[in-house]
Amino acid sequence: MNHIFERGQSDVTLLLLHGTGGNEHDLLPIGRMIDPNANLLGIRGNVLENGMPRFFKRLKEGVFDEKDLMKRTEELNAFLDQAAKELEFDRRQVVAVGYSNGANIAGSLLFLYEHALKGAVLHHPMVPLRNQKLPDMTGIPIFIGAGKTDPLCPPQESNELAGYFKNAAADVFLHWEDGGHQLTHHEIEEAKIWYETHLKA
């Protein structure tokens, strides 16, 4: 997978996962803002939709190709295992920071693979998979940033996702913004404050 890696001064690696049409560089500034000391691993989705990179296919807006999502999630998990060896970072200290499509595949990692992530900052995610038995997520800290008027990810979707994580015993914080699907500076600031309390070594 196309990626960029910037080594930091801590054991934590932030896995940066862009939204539709983005690339491996998009979330580097956000990663630096959330944890200036962490390693940063930005990945580009390897599925194209009308020329725009994504992490998995969708059947239409808001409807995921679940078979492809599960396949791509498996690929991402395997990539992280390999990258940890090659780039020499601690696989057990990976925290995802994802926006929209990137947040969705980060959520899928949590849904499908126990211990895939130490924690996650999910900006405007949807429920990745339904009717899925979730692994034990006891104590895994998860931040969900949601918009009260988000047309792509309505409030009931955010609440449903938070419920799935809570039922799997994750430590979930659901942050609401007044706006829609856009990622605001204020939301990133709130994620940083949460991160420093729940994940900063």
C-alpha positions as CSV (number, residue, x, y, z in Angstrom):
1,M,0.0,0.0,0.0
2,N,1.2,3.5,-0.8
3,H,2.3,5.1,2.5
4,I,4.4,7.7,4.2
5,F,6.1,7.2,7.6
6,E,7.5,9.9,9.8
7,R,9.4,8.7,12.9
8,G,8.6,10.4,16.2
9,Q,10.0,10.2,19.7
10,S,7.4,8.0,21.3
11,D,6.3,4.3,21.1
12,V,2.9,5.2,19.7
13,T,2.2,5.1,15.9
14,L,-0.7,7.1,14.6
15,L,-2.3,5.3,11.6
16,L,-3.7,8.1,9.5
17,L,-6.6,7.2,7.2
18,H,-7.9,9.8,4.7
19,G,-11.4,10.4,3.4
20,T,-12.6,9.7,-0.1
21,G,-10.4,11.4,-2.7
22,G,-7.5,12.0,-0.2
23,N,-4.1,10.5,0.0
24,E,-1.4,9.4,2.5
25,H,-0.4,13.0,3.2
26,D,-3.8,14.4,4.1
27,L,-3.9,13.7,7.8
28,L,-0.2,14.3,8.6
29,P,-1.0,17.8,10.0
30,I,-3.9,16.4,12.1
31,G,-1.6,13.6,13.4
32,R,1.0,16.2,14.4
33,M,-1.6,18.3,16.1
34,I,-3.0,15.3,18.1
35,D,0.4,13.9,19.1
36,P,3.5,15.8,18.1
37,N,5.7,13.0,19.5
38,A,4.1,9.9,17.8
39,N,5.3,8.1,14.7
40,L,3.0,9.0,11.8
41,L,1.9,6.4,9.2
42,G,-0.2,7.8,6.5
43,I,-1.7,5.3,4.1
44,R,-3.5,5.8,0.7
45,G,-6.5,3.7,0.0
46,N,-5.9,1.4,-3.0
47,V,-9.5,1.4,-4.4
48,L,-10.4,4.1,-7.0
49,E,-13.9,5.5,-7.3
50,N,-14.1,7.9,-10.3
51,G,-10.4,8.4,-9.9
52,M,-10.6,9.1,-6.2
53,P,-8.7,6.9,-3.7
54,R,-10.8,5.1,-1.1
55,F,-10.1,2.2,1.2
56,F,-12.9,0.0,0.0
57,K,-15.7,-0.1,-2.6
58,R,-19.3,1.1,-2.0
59,L,-22.4,0.1,-3.9
60,K,-23.7,3.7,-3.7
61,E,-23.3,6.6,-1.3
62,G,-23.9,5.3,2.3
63,V,-24.1,1.6,1.2
64,F,-20.8,-0.3,1.6
65,D,-19.7,-3.3,-0.4
66,E,-19.3,-5.4,2.7
67,K,-17.4,-8.2,1.0
68,D,-14.9,-5.8,-0.4
69,L,-14.7,-4.0,3.0
70,M,-13.8,-7.2,4.8
71,K,-11.2,-8.1,2.1
72,R,-9.6,-4.6,2.3
73,T,-9.7,-4.7,6.1
74,E,-7.8,-8.0,6.1
75,E,-5.3,-6.4,3.7
76,L,-4.8,-3.4,5.9
77,N,-4.3,-5.5,9.0
78,A,-1.7,-7.6,7.2
79,F,0.0,-4.5,5.9
80,L,0.3,-3.2,9.5
81,D,1.8,-6.4,10.7
82,Q,4.4,-6.3,7.9
83,A,5.1,-2.5,8.2
84,A,5.7,-2.9,11.9
85,K,8.6,-5.2,11.2
86,E,10.0,-3.3,8.3
87,L,9.6,0.2,9.8
88,E,10.4,-1.0,13.3
89,F,7.4,0.3,15.3
90,D,5.5,-1.4,18.0
91,R,2.5,-3.1,16.5
92,R,0.7,-3.1,19.8
93,Q,0.9,0.7,20.0
94,V,-1.0,1.7,16.9
95,V,-3.8,4.2,17.2
96,A,-5.9,5.0,14.2
97,V,-6.9,8.5,13.3
98,G,-9.4,8.4,10.4
99,Y,-11.8,10.7,8.7
100,S,-15.0,9.5,6.8
101,N,-14.0,6.6,4.6
102,G,-10.8,6.2,6.6
103,A,-12.7,6.2,9.9
104,N,-14.9,3.5,8.4
105,I,-12.1,1.1,7.7
106,A,-10.6,1.9,11.1
107,G,-13.9,0.9,12.6
108,S,-13.9,-2.2,10.5
109,L,-10.4,-3.1,11.9
110,L,-11.9,-2.9,15.4
111,F,-14.9,-4.9,14.4
112,L,-13.0,-7.7,12.8
113,Y,-9.6,-8.0,14.6
114,E,-9.0,-8.2,18.3
115,H,-5.9,-6.2,19.3
116,A,-5.6,-4.6,15.9
117,L,-5.6,-1.1,17.4
118,K,-4.6,0.3,20.8
119,G,-7.3,3.0,20.3
120,A,-9.0,5.1,17.7
121,V,-10.0,8.7,16.8
122,L,-12.9,8.3,14.3
123,H,-14.1,11.5,12.6
124,H,-17.5,11.1,11.1
125,P,-17.6,7.3,10.8
126,M,-20.5,5.1,9.9
127,V,-21.3,1.6,11.2
128,P,-18.9,-0.5,9.0
129,L,-20.6,-3.9,9.4
130,R,-23.9,-5.1,10.9
131,N,-24.8,-8.5,12.2
132,Q,-21.1,-9.0,13.2
133,K,-19.9,-10.6,16.4
134,L,-17.4,-8.1,17.8
135,P,-14.2,-9.1,19.6
136,D,-13.6,-8.2,23.2
137,M,-12.7,-4.5,23.2
138,T,-12.4,-4.1,27.0
139,G,-10.9,-0.7,27.8
140,I,-10.0,0.3,24.2
141,P,-10.4,4.1,24.1
142,I,-12.4,5.3,21.1
143,F,-13.3,8.9,20.2
144,I,-16.1,9.4,17.7
145,G,-16.6,12.9,16.2
146,A,-20.0,13.4,14.8
147,G,-22.0,16.2,13.2
148,K,-25.6,16.9,14.3
149,T,-26.6,17.8,10.8
150,D,-24.3,15.4,8.9
151,P,-26.2,14.2,5.8
152,L,-23.9,11.3,5.1
153,C,-23.7,10.0,8.7
154,P,-26.9,11.0,10.6
155,P,-26.9,11.2,14.4
156,Q,-28.7,7.8,14.8
157,E,-25.8,6.2,12.9
158,S,-23.3,7.7,15.2
159,N,-25.2,6.6,18.3
160,E,-25.6,3.1,16.9
161,L,-21.9,2.8,16.3
162,A,-21.1,4.1,19.8
163,G,-23.5,1.4,21.1
164,Y,-21.8,-1.4,19.3
165,F,-18.4,-0.3,20.7
166,K,-19.9,0.1,24.2
167,N,-21.5,-3.4,24.1
168,A,-18.0,-4.8,23.3
169,A,-16.7,-3.0,26.5
170,A,-14.8,-0.3,24.7
171,D,-14.3,3.1,26.4
172,V,-16.2,5.3,24.0
173,F,-16.5,9.1,23.9
174,L,-19.0,10.6,21.4
175,H,-18.3,14.2,20.6
176,W,-21.0,16.3,18.8
177,E,-20.4,19.2,16.5
178,D,-23.2,21.5,15.3
179,G,-22.3,21.1,11.6
180,G,-22.3,18.5,9.0
181,H,-19.7,16.1,7.5
182,Q,-16.8,18.5,7.4
183,L,-13.9,18.1,9.8
184,T,-13.5,21.3,11.9
185,H,-10.5,22.6,13.8
186,H,-12.6,22.5,17.0
187,E,-13.3,18.8,16.5
188,I,-9.6,18.1,16.1
189,E,-8.9,20.1,19.2
190,E,-11.4,18.1,21.2
191,A,-9.9,14.9,19.9
192,K,-6.5,16.1,21.0
193,I,-7.7,16.9,24.5
194,W,-9.4,13.4,24.7
195,Y,-6.3,11.7,23.3
196,E,-4.0,13.3,25.9
197,T,-6.3,12.0,28.7
198,H,-6.9,8.5,27.3
199,L,-3.9,7.5,25.2
200,K,-0.9,9.7,25.8
201,A,1.9,7.7,27.3
